[in-house]
Amino acid sequence: MLEKLQSSGRLVGLKQSKKAVREGLAEHAFIAEDAEERVKRPFIELCAENGIAYTTVETMQKLGEACKIDVPTAAAVILKQ
């Protein structure tokens, strides 16, 4: 599933990802396991409330790399097409 981040429309970062989930634009979400609990828990709950499946990624660094950015990121989403 992580490979889809490289070839699909996506948003990177917690703020943008939350907005996409709230507005019904997200198809699938990703959250880094090593992100702080105060960041992860609300995002996972938001995904559950909106019926968005999510995948955990081992580290923020790996999630950033999968999104083709040079910085670690806590969250990302694949956008609906």
C-alpha contacts under 8 A as a table, 3 or more apart, distances in Angstrom:
res1	aa1	res2	aa2	distance
1	M	4	K	5.54
1	M	5	L	7.65
2	L	5	L	5.65
2	L	6	Q	7.73
2	L	66	A	6.64
3	E	6	Q	5.57
3	E	7	S	7.11
3	E	66	A	7.04
4	K	7	S	5.28
4	K	8	S	5.64
4	K	78	I	7.61
5	L	8	S	5.55
5	L	9	G	7.40
5	L	10	R	6.45
5	L	66	A	6.32
5	L	67	C	5.76
5	L	77	V	7.83
5	L	78	I	6.36
6	Q	66	A	6.30
6	Q	67	C	5.93
6	Q	68	K	6.94
8	S	78	I	6.51
8	S	79	L	7.43
9	G	78	I	5.91
9	G	79	L	5.41
9	G	80	K	7.78
9	G	81	Q	7.71
10	R	76	A	7.08
10	R	77	V	5.54
10	R	78	I	4.45
10	R	79	L	5.32
11	L	16	Q	6.27
11	L	17	S	6.05
11	L	20	A	7.95
11	L	76	A	5.65
11	L	77	V	5.42
11	L	78	I	6.68
11	L	79	L	7.25
12	V	16	Q	6.53
12	V	17	S	6.39
12	V	67	C	7.19
12	V	73	T	7.23
12	V	75	A	6.37
12	V	76	A	4.37
12	V	77	V	6.65
13	G	16	Q	5.67
13	G	17	S	5.94
13	G	73	T	5.88
13	G	74	A	6.41
13	G	75	A	5.18
13	G	76	A	5.63
14	L	17	S	5.07
14	L	18	K	5.99
14	L	43	F	7.99
14	L	73	T	7.77
14	L	74	A	6.30
14	L	75	A	5.03
14	L	76	A	6.84
15	K	18	K	5.33
15	K	19	K	6.35
16	Q	19	K	5.14
16	Q	20	A	6.23
17	S	20	A	5.15
17	S	21	V	6.27
17	S	26	A	7.84
17	S	29	A	7.74
17	S	75	A	6.58
17	S	76	A	5.60
17	S	77	V	5.71
18	K	21	V	5.18
18	K	22	R	6.16
18	K	43	F	6.79
18	K	46	L	7.56
19	K	22	R	5.13
19	K	23	E	6.09
20	A	23	E	5.19
20	A	24	G	6.11
20	A	25	L	4.91
20	A	26	A	5.37
20	A	77	V	7.69
20	A	79	L	7.77
21	V	24	G	5.23
21	V	25	L	6.01
21	V	26	A	5.14
21	V	46	L	7.41
21	V	47	C	6.61
21	V	50	N	6.93
21	V	52	I	7.35
22	R	25	L	7.73
22	R	46	L	7.60
22	R	50	N	7.11
23	E	26	A	7.94
24	G	50	N	7.65
25	L	79	L	5.72
25	L	80	K	5.76
26	A	29	A	7.06
26	A	52	I	7.25
26	A	77	V	5.99
26	A	78	I	5.81
26	A	79	L	4.51
26	A	80	K	5.60
27	E	52	I	6.57
27	E	53	A	7.72
27	E	77	V	7.17
27	E	78	I	5.57
27	E	79	L	5.30
27	E	80	K	4.92
28	H	52	I	5.88
28	H	53	A	5.41
28	H	54	Y	5.67
28	H	55	T	7.87
28	H	77	V	5.65
28	H	78	I	5.30
28	H	79	L	7.29
29	A	47	C	7.57
29	A	52	I	6.88
29	A	53	A	6.32
29	A	54	Y	4.40
29	A	55	T	6.32
29	A	75	A	7.38
29	A	76	A	5.92
29	A	77	V	4.28
29	A	78	I	6.38
30	F	54	Y	5.34
30	F	55	T	4.85
30	F	56	T	5.69
30	F	57	V	6.77
30	F	63	L	7.90
30	F	75	A	5.49
30	F	76	A	5.19
30	F	77	V	5.98
31	I	35	A	7.73
31	I	40	K	6.88
31	I	44	I	7.98
31	I	54	Y	7.27
31	I	55	T	6.45
31	I	56	T	4.97
31	I	57	V	6.04
31	I	63	L	7.90
31	I	74	A	5.70
31	I	75	A	4.52
31	I	76	A	6.74
32	A	35	A	5.46
32	A	40	K	7.80
32	A	56	T	5.63
32	A	57	V	4.71
32	A	58	E	5.89
32	A	59	T	5.17
32	A	60	M	5.03
32	A	63	L	6.63
32	A	73	T	7.45
32	A	74	A	5.07
32	A	75	A	6.34
33	E	40	K	7.89
33	E	56	T	5.97
33	E	57	V	5.82
33	E	58	E	5.23
33	E	59	T	5.79
33	E	60	M	7.42
34	D	58	E	6.78
34	D	59	T	5.33
34	D	60	M	6.42
35	A	39	V	6.56
35	A	40	K	6.35
35	A	59	T	7.59
35	A	60	M	6.68
35	A	74	A	5.59
36	E	39	V	5.32
36	E	40	K	6.29
37	E	40	K	4.98
37	E	41	R	5.81
38	R	41	R	5.97
38	R	42	P	6.99
39	V	42	P	6.23
39	V	43	F	6.63
39	V	74	A	7.88
40	K	43	F	5.35
40	K	44	I	6.09
40	K	74	A	7.92
41	R	44	I	5.23
41	R	45	E	6.13
42	P	45	E	5.04
42	P	46	L	6.05
43	F	46	L	5.02
43	F	47	C	6.24
44	I	47	C	5.09
44	I	48	A	6.25
44	I	54	Y	7.63
45	E	48	A	5.04
45	E	49	E	6.13
46	L	49	E	5.11
46	L	50	N	6.27
47	C	50	N	5.21
47	C	51	G	5.99
47	C	52	I	4.81
47	C	53	A	6.74
47	C	54	Y	7.21
48	A	51	G	5.10
48	A	52	I	6.04
48	A	53	A	7.33
49	E	52	I	7.83
57	V	60	M	7.41
57	V	62	K	7.12
57	V	63	L	6.31
58	E	62	K	6.94
58	E	63	L	7.90
59	T	62	K	5.27
59	T	63	L	6.40
60	M	63	L	5.06
60	M	64	G	6.11
60	M	72	P	4.73
60	M	73	T	4.89
60	M	74	A	5.32
60	M	75	A	7.97
61	Q	64	G	5.12
61	Q	65	E	6.22
61	Q	71	V	6.81
61	Q	72	P	4.23
61	Q	73	T	6.66
62	K	65	E	5.04
62	K	66	A	6.12
62	K	72	P	7.28
63	L	66	A	5.05
63	L	67	C	6.30
63	L	72	P	6.74
63	L	73	T	6.19
63	L	74	A	7.39
63	L	75	A	7.61
63	L	76	A	7.85
64	G	67	C	5.08
64	G	68	K	6.33
64	G	69	I	5.37
64	G	70	D	6.58
64	G	71	V	5.76
64	G	72	P	4.65
64	G	73	T	5.15
65	E	68	K	4.92
65	E	69	I	5.69
65	E	70	D	6.63
65	E	71	V	7.66
65	E	72	P	7.51
66	A	69	I	7.68
67	C	76	A	7.89
69	I	72	P	7.79
73	T	76	A	7.59
